[in-house]
Amino acid sequence: MTASKPDETSLEARLKRLDEILAQMESDDVGLEQALKLFEEGVAHVREAEKVLSAAELRVEELLASGETRPLETDEG
């Protein structure tokens, strides 16, 4: 999978990419420069995933508190 912009990626795709990054970083074939690039990409994916999960958690709390429903707003379109 090629690196994509973190904010245009679904949570599931983000987690899959993080698994791929981890596997690459654990291999003996990754040089320092590549490892740093992978780490940077991974951090960006983690930060965006945290935003998505925080929004979902807030939405669940709202639903439990009020019982009202409304569509989940995401940046994914």
PDB file as gemmi writes it, atoms N, CA and C in Angstrom:
CRYST1    1.000    1.000    1.000  90.00  90.00  90.00 P 1                      
ATOM      1  N   MET A   1       0.854  -1.177   0.000  1.00  0.00           N  
ATOM      2  CA  MET A   1       0.000   0.000   0.000  1.00  0.00           C  
ATOM      3  C   MET A   1       0.893   1.230   0.000  1.00  0.00           C  
ATOM      4  N   THR A   2       0.561   2.185  -0.817  1.00  0.00           N  
ATOM      5  CA  THR A   2       1.344   3.404  -0.855  1.00  0.00           C  
ATOM      6  C   THR A   2       0.877   4.348   0.220  1.00  0.00           C  
ATOM      7  N   ALA A   3       1.749   5.248   0.588  1.00  0.00           N  
ATOM      8  CA  ALA A   3       1.406   6.231   1.615  1.00  0.00           C  
ATOM      9  C   ALA A   3       0.351   7.172   1.062  1.00  0.00           C  
ATOM     10  N   SER A   4      -0.700   7.391   1.825  1.00  0.00           N  
ATOM     11  CA  SER A   4      -1.738   8.326   1.421  1.00  0.00           C  
ATOM     12  C   SER A   4      -1.835   9.403   2.481  1.00  0.00           C  
ATOM     13  N   LYS A   5      -2.559  10.434   2.153  1.00  0.00           N  
ATOM     14  CA  LYS A   5      -2.753  11.497   3.120  1.00  0.00           C  
ATOM     15  C   LYS A   5      -3.561  10.934   4.283  1.00  0.00           C  
ATOM     16  N   PRO A   6      -3.062  11.058   5.506  1.00  0.00           N  
ATOM     17  CA  PRO A   6      -3.747  10.445   6.644  1.00  0.00           C  
ATOM     18  C   PRO A   6      -5.184  10.886   6.820  1.00  0.00           C  
ATOM     19  N   ASP A   7      -5.520  12.148   6.537  1.00  0.00           N  
ATOM     20  CA  ASP A   7      -6.876  12.619   6.782  1.00  0.00           C  
ATOM     21  C   ASP A   7      -7.860  12.183   5.707  1.00  0.00           C  
ATOM     22  N   GLU A   8      -7.412  11.468   4.665  1.00  0.00           N  
ATOM     23  CA  GLU A   8      -8.303  10.973   3.619  1.00  0.00           C  
ATOM     24  C   GLU A   8      -8.451   9.458   3.684  1.00  0.00           C  
ATOM     25  N   THR A   9      -8.107   8.872   4.796  1.00  0.00           N  
ATOM     26  CA  THR A   9      -8.084   7.433   4.948  1.00  0.00           C  
ATOM     27  C   THR A   9      -9.081   7.005   6.012  1.00  0.00           C  
ATOM     28  N   SER A  10      -9.803   5.907   5.749  1.00  0.00           N  
ATOM     29  CA  SER A  10     -10.738   5.395   6.742  1.00  0.00           C  
ATOM     30  C   SER A  10      -9.973   4.826   7.931  1.00  0.00           C  
ATOM     31  N   LEU A  11     -10.658   4.689   9.036  1.00  0.00           N  
ATOM     32  CA  LEU A  11     -10.041   4.137  10.238  1.00  0.00           C  
ATOM     33  C   LEU A  11      -9.509   2.727   9.973  1.00  0.00           C  
ATOM     34  N   GLU A  12     -10.282   1.931   9.275  1.00  0.00           N  
ATOM     35  CA  GLU A  12      -9.874   0.560   8.991  1.00  0.00           C  
ATOM     36  C   GLU A  12      -8.610   0.539   8.127  1.00  0.00           C  
ATOM     37  N   ALA A  13      -8.562   1.388   7.092  1.00  0.00           N  
ATOM     38  CA  ALA A  13      -7.387   1.452   6.225  1.00  0.00           C  
ATOM     39  C   ALA A  13      -6.181   1.969   6.997  1.00  0.00           C  
ATOM     40  N   ARG A  14      -6.429   2.896   7.896  1.00  0.00           N  
ATOM     41  CA  ARG A  14      -5.368   3.454   8.729  1.00  0.00           C  
ATOM     42  C   ARG A  14      -4.745   2.354   9.608  1.00  0.00           C  
ATOM     43  N   LEU A  15      -5.586   1.539  10.234  1.00  0.00           N  
ATOM     44  CA  LEU A  15      -5.099   0.452  11.084  1.00  0.00           C  
ATOM     45  C   LEU A  15      -4.340  -0.591  10.272  1.00  0.00           C  
ATOM     46  N   LYS A  16      -4.832  -0.888   9.080  1.00  0.00           N  
ATOM     47  CA  LYS A  16      -4.145  -1.838   8.207  1.00  0.00           C  
ATOM     48  C   LYS A  16      -2.766  -1.301   7.840  1.00  0.00           C  
ATOM     49  N   ARG A  17      -2.708  -0.017   7.497  1.00  0.00           N  
ATOM     50  CA  ARG A  17      -1.418   0.586   7.134  1.00  0.00           C  
ATOM     51  C   ARG A  17      -0.465   0.574   8.328  1.00  0.00           C  
ATOM     52  N   LEU A  18      -0.976   0.817   9.520  1.00  0.00           N  
ATOM     53  CA  LEU A  18      -0.134   0.764  10.708  1.00  0.00           C  
ATOM     54  C   LEU A  18       0.456  -0.635  10.903  1.00  0.00           C  
ATOM     55  N   ASP A  19      -0.336  -1.663  10.631  1.00  0.00           N  
ATOM     56  CA  ASP A  19       0.180  -3.040  10.701  1.00  0.00           C  
ATOM     57  C   ASP A  19       1.296  -3.251   9.682  1.00  0.00           C  
ATOM     58  N   GLU A  20       1.099  -2.707   8.472  1.00  0.00           N  
ATOM     59  CA  GLU A  20       2.111  -2.836   7.432  1.00  0.00           C  
ATOM     60  C   GLU A  20       3.396  -2.103   7.826  1.00  0.00           C  
ATOM     61  N   ILE A  21       3.243  -0.909   8.377  1.00  0.00           N  
ATOM     62  CA  ILE A  21       4.396  -0.124   8.815  1.00  0.00           C  
ATOM     63  C   ILE A  21       5.160  -0.882   9.891  1.00  0.00           C  
ATOM     64  N   LEU A  22       4.446  -1.421  10.853  1.00  0.00           N  
ATOM     65  CA  LEU A  22       5.079  -2.176  11.932  1.00  0.00           C  
ATOM     66  C   LEU A  22       5.852  -3.373  11.385  1.00  0.00           C  
ATOM     67  N   ALA A  23       5.247  -4.099  10.463  1.00  0.00           N  
ATOM     68  CA  ALA A  23       5.921  -5.260   9.878  1.00  0.00           C  
ATOM     69  C   ALA A  23       7.186  -4.841   9.145  1.00  0.00           C  
ATOM     70  N   GLN A  24       7.124  -3.735   8.405  1.00  0.00           N  
ATOM     71  CA  GLN A  24       8.308  -3.256   7.696  1.00  0.00           C  
ATOM     72  C   GLN A  24       9.401  -2.831   8.668  1.00  0.00           C  
ATOM     73  N   MET A  25       9.009  -2.135   9.730  1.00  0.00           N  
ATOM     74  CA  MET A  25       9.997  -1.649  10.687  1.00  0.00           C  
ATOM     75  C   MET A  25      10.640  -2.791  11.473  1.00  0.00           C  
ATOM     76  N   GLU A  26       9.917  -3.884  11.649  1.00  0.00           N  
ATOM     77  CA  GLU A  26      10.461  -5.031  12.368  1.00  0.00           C  
ATOM     78  C   GLU A  26      11.398  -5.864  11.507  1.00  0.00           C  
ATOM     79  N   SER A  27      11.347  -5.654  10.190  1.00  0.00           N  
ATOM     80  CA  SER A  27      12.229  -6.418   9.309  1.00  0.00           C  
ATOM     81  C   SER A  27      13.651  -5.881   9.396  1.00  0.00           C  
ATOM     82  N   ASP A  28      14.590  -6.710   9.018  1.00  0.00           N  
ATOM     83  CA  ASP A  28      15.997  -6.320   9.053  1.00  0.00           C  
ATOM     84  C   ASP A  28      16.401  -5.520   7.811  1.00  0.00           C  
ATOM     85  N   ASP A  29      15.488  -5.376   6.858  1.00  0.00           N  
ATOM     86  CA  ASP A  29      15.813  -4.755   5.575  1.00  0.00           C  
ATOM     87  C   ASP A  29      15.583  -3.250   5.549  1.00  0.00           C  
ATOM     88  N   VAL A  30      15.194  -2.636   6.645  1.00  0.00           N  
ATOM     89  CA  VAL A  30      14.841  -1.216   6.654  1.00  0.00           C  
ATOM     90  C   VAL A  30      16.016  -0.406   7.199  1.00  0.00           C  
ATOM     91  N   GLY A  31      16.448   0.557   6.383  1.00  0.00           N  
ATOM     92  CA  GLY A  31      17.510   1.451   6.821  1.00  0.00           C  
ATOM     93  C   GLY A  31      16.956   2.536   7.722  1.00  0.00           C  
ATOM     94  N   LEU A  32      17.841   3.306   8.298  1.00  0.00           N  
ATOM     95  CA  LEU A  32      17.448   4.346   9.242  1.00  0.00           C  
ATOM     96  C   LEU A  32      16.533   5.384   8.603  1.00  0.00           C  
ATOM     97  N   GLU A  33      16.886   5.878   7.427  1.00  0.00           N  
ATOM     98  CA  GLU A  33      16.060   6.896   6.769  1.00  0.00           C  
ATOM     99  C   GLU A  33      14.654   6.378   6.487  1.00  0.00           C  
ATOM    100  N   GLN A  34      14.571   5.158   5.967  1.00  0.00           N  
ATOM    101  CA  GLN A  34      13.263   4.566   5.678  1.00  0.00           C  
ATOM    102  C   GLN A  34      12.488   4.340   6.965  1.00  0.00           C  
ATOM    103  N   ALA A  35      13.155   3.887   8.011  1.00  0.00           N  
ATOM    104  CA  ALA A  35      12.491   3.662   9.294  1.00  0.00           C  
ATOM    105  C   ALA A  35      11.925   4.964   9.851  1.00  0.00           C  
ATOM    106  N   LEU A  36      12.676   6.052   9.711  1.00  0.00           N  
ATOM    107  CA  LEU A  36      12.183   7.351  10.183  1.00  0.00           C  
ATOM    108  C   LEU A  36      10.960   7.808   9.382  1.00  0.00           C  
ATOM    109  N   LYS A  37      10.977   7.591   8.078  1.00  0.00           N  
ATOM    110  CA  LYS A  37       9.825   7.953   7.240  1.00  0.00           C  
ATOM    111  C   LYS A  37       8.604   7.124   7.633  1.00  0.00           C  
ATOM    112  N   LEU A  38       8.814   5.837   7.843  1.00  0.00           N  
ATOM    113  CA  LEU A  38       7.717   4.966   8.251  1.00  0.00           C  
ATOM    114  C   LEU A  38       7.174   5.372   9.620  1.00  0.00           C  
ATOM    115  N   PHE A  39       8.073   5.698  10.534  1.00  0.00           N  
ATOM    116  CA  PHE A  39       7.655   6.128  11.864  1.00  0.00           C  
ATOM    117  C   PHE A  39       6.830   7.403  11.775  1.00  0.00           C  
ATOM    118  N   GLU A  40       7.284   8.352  10.984  1.00  0.00           N  
ATOM    119  CA  GLU A  40       6.557   9.611  10.815  1.00  0.00           C  
ATOM    120  C   GLU A  40       5.163   9.368  10.233  1.00  0.00           C  
ATOM    121  N   GLU A  41       5.089   8.514   9.234  1.00  0.00           N  
ATOM    122  CA  GLU A  41       3.795   8.185   8.647  1.00  0.00           C  
ATOM    123  C   GLU A  41       2.894   7.504   9.677  1.00  0.00           C  
ATOM    124  N   GLY A  42       3.467   6.603  10.455  1.00  0.00           N  
ATOM    125  CA  GLY A  42       2.701   5.899  11.472  1.00  0.00           C  
ATOM    126  C   GLY A  42       2.142   6.841  12.520  1.00  0.00           C  
ATOM    127  N   VAL A  43       2.963   7.796  12.965  1.00  0.00           N  
ATOM    128  CA  VAL A  43       2.507   8.769  13.953  1.00  0.00           C  
ATOM    129  C   VAL A  43       1.337   9.580  13.404  1.00  0.00           C  
ATOM    130  N   ALA A  44       1.418   9.975  12.141  1.00  0.00           N  
ATOM    131  CA  ALA A  44       0.322  10.731  11.529  1.00  0.00           C  
ATOM    132  C   ALA A  44      -0.959   9.900  11.501  1.00  0.00           C  
ATOM    133  N   HIS A  45      -0.847   8.624  11.162  1.00  0.00           N  
ATOM    134  CA  HIS A  45      -2.024   7.748  11.143  1.00  0.00           C  
ATOM    135  C   HIS A  45      -2.606   7.574  12.542  1.00  0.00           C  
ATOM    136  N   VAL A  46      -1.761   7.421  13.543  1.00  0.00           N  
ATOM    137  CA  VAL A  46      -2.238   7.258  14.918  1.00  0.00           C  
ATOM    138  C   VAL A  46      -2.976   8.516  15.364  1.00  0.00           C  
ATOM    139  N   ARG A  47      -2.429   9.672  15.082  1.00  0.00           N  
ATOM    140  CA  ARG A  47      -3.075  10.928  15.492  1.00  0.00           C  
ATOM    141  C   ARG A  47      -4.438  11.091  14.834  1.00  0.00           C  
ATOM    142  N   GLU A  48      -4.531  10.791  13.546  1.00  0.00           N  
ATOM    143  CA  GLU A  48      -5.820  10.897  12.869  1.00  0.00           C  
ATOM    144  C   GLU A  48      -6.806   9.856  13.388  1.00  0.00           C  
ATOM    145  N   ALA A  49      -6.332   8.652  13.665  1.00  0.00           N  
ATOM    146  CA  ALA A  49      -7.206   7.606  14.219  1.00  0.00           C  
ATOM    147  C   ALA A  49      -7.739   8.023  15.581  1.00  0.00           C  
ATOM    148  N   GLU A  50      -6.888   8.651  16.390  1.00  0.00           N  
ATOM    149  CA  GLU A  50      -7.337   9.133  17.697  1.00  0.00           C  
ATOM    150  C   GLU A  50      -8.450  10.166  17.547  1.00  0.00           C  
ATOM    151  N   LYS A  51      -8.361  11.022  16.547  1.00  0.00           N  
ATOM    152  CA  LYS A  51      -9.413  12.021  16.312  1.00  0.00           C  
ATOM    153  C   LYS A  51     -10.734  11.344  15.965  1.00  0.00           C  
ATOM    154  N   VAL A  52     -10.665  10.350  15.086  1.00  0.00           N  
ATOM    155  CA  VAL A  52     -11.874   9.628  14.680  1.00  0.00           C  
ATOM    156  C   VAL A  52     -12.488   8.909  15.874  1.00  0.00           C  
ATOM    157  N   LEU A  53     -11.654   8.253  16.663  1.00  0.00           N  
ATOM    158  CA  LEU A  53     -12.155   7.513  17.819  1.00  0.00           C  
ATOM    159  C   LEU A  53     -12.714   8.454  18.888  1.00  0.00           C  
ATOM    160  N   SER A  54     -12.102   9.601  19.074  1.00  0.00           N  
ATOM    161  CA  SER A  54     -12.620  10.579  20.037  1.00  0.00           C  
ATOM    162  C   SER A  54     -13.986  11.091  19.606  1.00  0.00           C  
ATOM    163  N   ALA A  55     -14.143  11.355  18.307  1.00  0.00           N  
ATOM    164  CA  ALA A  55     -15.430  11.814  17.799  1.00  0.00           C  
ATOM    165  C   ALA A  55     -16.496  10.740  17.985  1.00  0.00           C  
ATOM    166  N   ALA A  56     -16.133   9.496  17.740  1.00  0.00           N  
ATOM    167  CA  ALA A  56     -17.081   8.398  17.912  1.00  0.00           C  
ATOM    168  C   ALA A  56     -17.451   8.235  19.385  1.00  0.00           C  
ATOM    169  N   GLU A  57     -16.468   8.360  20.266  1.00  0.00           N  
ATOM    170  CA  GLU A  57     -16.734   8.249  21.700  1.00  0.00           C  
ATOM    171  C   GLU A  57     -17.674   9.359  22.166  1.00  0.00           C  
ATOM    172  N   LEU A  58     -17.434  10.562  21.700  1.00  0.00           N  
ATOM    173  CA  LEU A  58     -18.306  11.685  22.048  1.00  0.00           C  
ATOM    174  C   LEU A  58     -19.720  11.439  21.556  1.00  0.00           C  
ATOM    175  N   ARG A  59     -19.841  10.915  20.351  1.00  0.00           N  
ATOM    176  CA  ARG A  59     -21.160  10.636  19.777  1.00  0.00           C  
ATOM    177  C   ARG A  59     -21.889   9.580  20.610  1.00  0.00           C  
ATOM    178  N   VAL A  60     -21.189   8.547  21.031  1.00  0.00           N  
ATOM    179  CA  VAL A  60     -21.800   7.493  21.860  1.00  0.00           C  
ATOM    180  C   VAL A  60     -22.270   8.085  23.184  1.00  0.00           C  
ATOM    181  N   GLU A  61     -21.436   8.929  23.779  1.00  0.00           N  
ATOM    182  CA  GLU A  61     -21.823   9.573  25.039  1.00  0.00           C  
ATOM    183  C   GLU A  61     -23.067  10.443  24.854  1.00  0.00           C  
ATOM    184  N   GLU A  62     -23.138  11.159  23.738  1.00  0.00           N  
ATOM    185  CA  GLU A  62     -24.319  11.983  23.462  1.00  0.00           C  
ATOM    186  C   GLU A  62     -25.565  11.122  23.319  1.00  0.00           C  
ATOM    187  N   LEU A  63     -25.428  10.010  22.619  1.00  0.00           N  
ATOM    188  CA  LEU A  63     -26.572   9.117  22.422  1.00  0.00           C  
ATOM    189  C   LEU A  63     -27.047   8.520  23.741  1.00  0.00           C  
ATOM    190  N   LEU A  64     -26.102   8.131  24.563  1.00  0.00           N  
ATOM    191  CA  LEU A  64     -26.479   7.554  25.850  1.00  0.00           C  
ATOM    192  C   LEU A  64     -27.127   8.590  26.763  1.00  0.00           C  
ATOM    193  N   ALA A  65     -26.692   9.822  26.672  1.00  0.00           N  
ATOM    194  CA  ALA A  65     -27.219  10.876  27.534  1.00  0.00           C  
ATOM    195  C   ALA A  65     -28.595  11.346  27.094  1.00  0.00           C  
ATOM    196  N   SER A  66     -28.779  11.503  25.777  1.00  0.00           N  
ATOM    197  CA  SER A  66     -30.021  12.113  25.311  1.00  0.00           C  
ATOM    198  C   SER A  66     -30.997  11.134  24.674  1.00  0.00           C  
ATOM    199  N   GLY A  67     -30.509  10.062  24.155  1.00  0.00           N  
ATOM    200  CA  GLY A  67     -31.371   9.122  23.461  1.00  0.00           C  
ATOM    201  C   GLY A  67     -31.707   9.571  22.046  1.00  0.00           C  
ATOM    202  N   GLU A  68     -31.264  10.761  21.650  1.00  0.00           N  
ATOM    203  CA  GLU A  68     -31.508  11.260  20.298  1.00  0.00           C  
ATOM    204  C   GLU A  68     -30.441  10.734  19.352  1.00  0.00           C  
ATOM    205  N   THR A  69     -30.790  10.658  18.083  1.00  0.00           N  
ATOM    206  CA  THR A  69     -29.820  10.214  17.096  1.00  0.00           C  
ATOM    207  C   THR A  69     -29.625  11.288  16.038  1.00  0.00           C  
ATOM    208  N   ARG A  70     -28.440  11.307  15.469  1.00  0.00           N  
ATOM    209  CA  ARG A  70     -28.109  12.163  14.334  1.00  0.00           C  
ATOM    210  C   ARG A  70     -26.945  11.512  13.619  1.00  0.00           C  
ATOM    211  N   PRO A  71     -26.744  11.822  12.341  1.00  0.00           N  
ATOM    212  CA  PRO A  71     -25.646  11.189  11.596  1.00  0.00           C  
ATOM    213  C   PRO A  71     -24.283  11.544  12.181  1.00  0.00           C  
ATOM    214  N   LEU A  72     -23.351  10.594  12.127  1.00  0.00           N  
ATOM    215  CA  LEU A  72     -21.983  10.823  12.570  1.00  0.00           C  
ATOM    216  C   LEU A  72     -21.286  11.666  11.525  1.00  0.00           C  
ATOM    217  N   GLU A  73     -20.688  12.760  11.931  1.00  0.00           N  
ATOM    218  CA  GLU A  73     -19.968  13.642  11.025  1.00  0.00           C  
ATOM    219  C   GLU A  73     -18.519  13.211  10.988  1.00  0.00           C  
ATOM    220  N   THR A  74     -18.021  12.878   9.772  1.00  0.00           N  
ATOM    221  CA  THR A  74     -16.624  12.492   9.605  1.00  0.00           C  
ATOM    222  C   THR A  74     -16.034  13.298   8.471  1.00  0.00           C  
ATOM    223  N   ASP A  75     -14.735  13.315   8.410  1.00  0.00           N  
ATOM    224  CA  ASP A  75     -14.028  14.002   7.330  1.00  0.00           C  
ATOM    225  C   ASP A  75     -13.884  13.115   6.111  1.00  0.00           C  
ATOM    226  N   GLU A  76     -14.382  11.899   6.189  1.00  0.00           N  
ATOM    227  CA  GLU A  76     -14.197  10.934   5.123  1.00  0.00           C  
ATOM    228  C   GLU A  76     -15.224  11.078   4.013  1.00  0.00           C  
ATOM    229  N   GLY A  77     -16.118  12.008   4.125  1.00  0.00           N  
ATOM    230  CA  GLY A  77     -17.052  12.272   3.034  1.00  0.00           C  
ATOM    231  C   GLY A  77     -18.305  11.597   3.176  1.00  0.00           C  
TER     232      GLY A  77                                                      
END                                                                             
